[in-house]
Amino acid sequence: GSVSKTVFAYAVMKACEKGILDLDTPLTKYTAERIVTDPRLDLITPRLVLSHRTGLQNWRSKNDPLKIAFTPGSGWGYSGEGYYYLQSVLTHLTGHVDANDCKTFADGLRVCATDFNGYMKANLLMPFDMTSSGYLYQKGMARPHTEKGEMIADRVSTAVEAARFGSAGQLHSTVNDYAKFLIEVMAL
């Protein structure tokens, strides 16, 4: 769920400490990709993404294409799309994209596989000894259940899905591993 956002936010802050990103530099300074044609895109910074003040909606769809609803920084609106945008910028700055492994999502968004899972493992999960966590589902991890409490069969997540949804809600973890993350953060 959205505990993924907390873990990703920590990784972003560490990337800022390393000089990879700056909290107040517009994301458009790091990439030529324009996710919307709205000129207000140039106002979106990592800080605004992490505080849900981008103006981007939670998720785009065929019936609700990606748009900026309000001037970034002037309001608040929960946004998985904002986290996806920041993740895609960070991944392009730190990793690689596999243009041979892509999928088209809602609103025609084409996403290619990245090494997001590897980056997060190397820069946060392994240093925190979160050995049962990752962004690609592995057999033996806890599985989701239906509203009636029925277990849903194992599903295989892919690097493309992690590239699209990893930062916003695809962290697979255990209670013990997530507690390790919280303990590390509280110890700062």
C-alpha positions in Angstrom: 0.0 0.0 0.0 1.0 3.6 0.5 3.7 2.7 3.0 5.7 2.4 -0.2 5.5 6.2 -0.4 7.2 6.6 3.0 10.1 4.3 2.0 10.5 6.0 -1.4 10.4 9.5 0.3 13.3 8.4 2.5 15.3 7.2 -0.6 14.6 10.5 -2.3 15.9 12.4 0.7 19.1 10.3 0.6 19.4 11.0 -3.2 19.2 14.7 -2.3 21.9 14.3 0.3 24.1 12.7 -2.4 23.5 15.6 -4.8 21.5 13.5 -7.3 18.4 15.6 -6.8 17.7 18.9 -5.2 14.4 19.2 -3.3 13.5 22.6 -4.9 14.7 22.1 -8.4 11.9 21.5 -10.9 11.9 17.9 -12.2 11.8 19.2 -15.8 15.4 20.3 -15.2 16.4 16.6 -14.9 14.5 15.3 -17.9 13.3 16.3 -21.3 10.1 14.2 -20.9 7.0 16.4 -20.6 4.3 14.3 -18.9 1.7 17.1 -19.7 1.9 20.1 -22.0 0.8 22.5 -19.2 3.6 25.0 -18.5 3.0 24.6 -14.7 4.8 21.3 -15.0 8.0 23.4 -14.7 6.9 24.2 -11.1 6.8 20.6 -9.8 9.8 19.8 -7.5 10.6 16.8 -5.4 9.5 18.7 -2.3 6.0 19.3 -3.9 5.7 15.6 -5.0 6.6 14.3 -1.5 4.1 16.6 0.1 1.3 15.9 -2.4 1.2 19.5 -3.7 1.8 18.9 -7.4 -1.7 19.5 -8.7 -1.6 16.1 -10.4 -4.5 13.7 -9.7 -4.0 10.5 -7.9 -4.1 8.2 -11.0 -4.8 9.0 -14.7 -7.3 6.9 -16.6 -8.7 6.6 -20.1 -11.6 8.9 -18.9 -9.4 11.1 -16.8 -6.2 11.9 -18.7 -3.2 13.3 -16.7 -3.6 17.0 -16.0 -2.5 19.6 -13.4 -5.6 20.6 -11.5 -4.1 23.6 -9.6 -0.9 25.5 -9.6 1.8 23.3 -7.9 2.4 24.4 -4.4 -0.9 26.2 -4.0 -3.0 23.3 -2.7 -2.9 19.7 -1.6 -4.1 16.6 -3.5 -3.1 13.0 -3.0 -1.1 12.0 -6.0 0.2 8.6 -7.0 1.0 10.2 -10.4 3.3 12.7 -8.7 5.2 9.8 -7.1 5.4 8.0 -10.4 6.8 11.1 -12.0 9.5 11.6 -9.4 10.4 7.9 -9.5 10.8 8.0 -13.2 13.1 11.0 -13.0 15.2 9.4 -10.2 15.4 6.1 -12.1 16.6 7.9 -15.2 19.3 9.7 -13.2 20.5 6.6 -11.3 19.7 3.5 -13.3 18.8 2.1 -16.6 15.7 1.7 -18.7 15.0 -1.4 -20.8 13.3 -0.1 -23.9 12.7 -3.7 -25.0 10.5 -4.5 -22.1 7.6 -2.0 -22.0 3.8 -1.9 -21.5 1.1 0.6 -22.2 -1.0 1.7 -19.2 -4.0 3.9 -18.8 -4.3 7.0 -20.9 -1.7 5.5 -23.3 1.2 5.9 -20.9 4.1 3.8 -22.1 6.3 2.6 -19.3 9.5 0.5 -19.8 11.2 -1.7 -17.2 13.8 -0.1 -15.0 16.1 -1.2 -12.2 14.0 0.5 -9.6 13.8 -2.7 -7.5 17.6 -3.0 -7.6 18.2 0.6 -6.8 15.9 0.5 -3.7 17.4 -2.8 -2.6 21.0 -1.4 -2.9 20.3 2.0 -1.4 17.7 1.3 1.3 16.4 -2.2 1.8 19.7 -4.1 2.2 21.4 -1.4 4.3 18.4 -1.6 6.6 18.6 -5.4 6.6 15.2 -5.6 5.0 15.9 -8.9 3.4 12.3 -9.9 2.9 11.3 -6.7 1.1 11.3 -5.7 -2.5 9.2 -4.3 -5.4 8.9 -7.5 -7.3 6.6 -10.1 -5.7 8.4 -13.3 -4.6 6.8 -16.6 -3.8 6.3 -16.9 0.0 5.5 -13.2 0.6 2.2 -12.2 2.1 -0.6 -12.2 -0.5 -3.6 -10.0 -0.9 -7.1 -11.1 0.1 -10.5 -10.4 -1.3 -13.1 -8.4 0.6 -14.4 -11.8 1.8 -11.1 -12.7 3.2 -10.2 -15.2 0.5 -6.5 -15.4 -0.4 -5.7 -14.3 -3.9 -3.3 -16.6 -5.8 0.3 -15.8 -6.2 0.9 -13.2 -8.9 4.1 -12.3 -10.6 5.0 -8.6 -10.6 7.3 -7.3 -13.3 10.0 -4.7 -13.6 7.6 -2.7 -15.8 4.9 -2.7 -13.0 7.6 -1.7 -10.5 8.6 1.1 -12.8 5.0 2.3 -12.9 3.8 1.7 -9.4 6.8 1.0 -7.2 7.2 4.2 -5.3 3.4 4.8 -4.9 2.3 1.4 -3.7 4.2 -1.7 -4.8 6.5 -2.4 -1.8 6.2 -6.0 -0.8 7.4 -6.3 2.8 6.9 -8.0 6.1 5.9 -6.5 9.5 9.4 -7.2 10.8 11.1 -5.7 7.8 8.9 -2.6 7.9 9.6 -2.2 11.6 13.4 -2.2 10.7 12.7 0.7 8.4 10.8 2.6 11.1 13.5 2.0 13.7 16.2 3.3 11.3 14.1 6.4 10.6 13.4 7.1 14.3 17.1 6.7 15.1 18.1 9.6 12.9 
